[in-house]
């Protein structure tokens, strides 16, 4: 893998992990476009590590408030919201891995992300003033619903941040808190992905070393650094956008990408 390709993939990971357009879907799509054939598990793990650092850098105050008082409702809500995705990964892990490799359902999943964003934005915009829930108004049903949305997003092409923010808006959460809760949820989600990938790398240490050598240390460092830096600004941008703008633009974008992928899969076959 060239350093340029690694930087591009890092930038895409940093942007799309937090913007509601699906990081997994874009990485699968770009790997197909670039014709990357090297084993990418180690590289993907490092990209996720970069985006995890970005979340810590932006939300360190929120994280510190949780760490100062672990026993509080928000901690419980984050745990509840994480359980569905863990269960889905354990039950459907092999199916999801195959979906990543083939990209078979990529177009449909991009379109599903578009549907989530469109309807949640419509519901949020029509919510009566003063009825939106703030942090202290959240309940366990909200957490489980948002967690189920995150579980659905383990499929490549369905945005994790898009699904969880949509779930929060559909449950009537305040827009700023919806985004912050989504990004706080990303910490166990990304950390879990890194741990699982690291376990696979340890089990196949020889293959991991070969993959790292084939990709190159410089490319890995460049990709990780670009994912962390771009991810930092993407989190800040998304927090601002969710407060001041709408999600319709992202809904249109993911719909266009989904139609492009489906057209290529069934008609042009330029990438798939």
Buried (B, 14 or more C-beta within 10 A) or exposed (E): BBBEBBBBBBBBBBBBBBBBBBBBBBBBBBBBEBEBEBBBBBBBBBBBBBBBBBBEBBBEEBBEEBEEEEEEEBBEBBEBBBBBBBEBBEEBEEEBEEBBEEBBBBBBBBBBBBBBBBBBBBBBEEBEEEEBBEBEEBEEEBBBBBBBBBBBBBBBBBBBBBBBBBBBBBBBBBBBBBBBBBBBBBBBBBBBBBEBBBEBBEEBEEBBEBBBEBBBEEBBBBBBBBBBBBBBBBBBEBBEBBEEEBBBEBBEBBBEBBBBBBBBBEEEEEBB
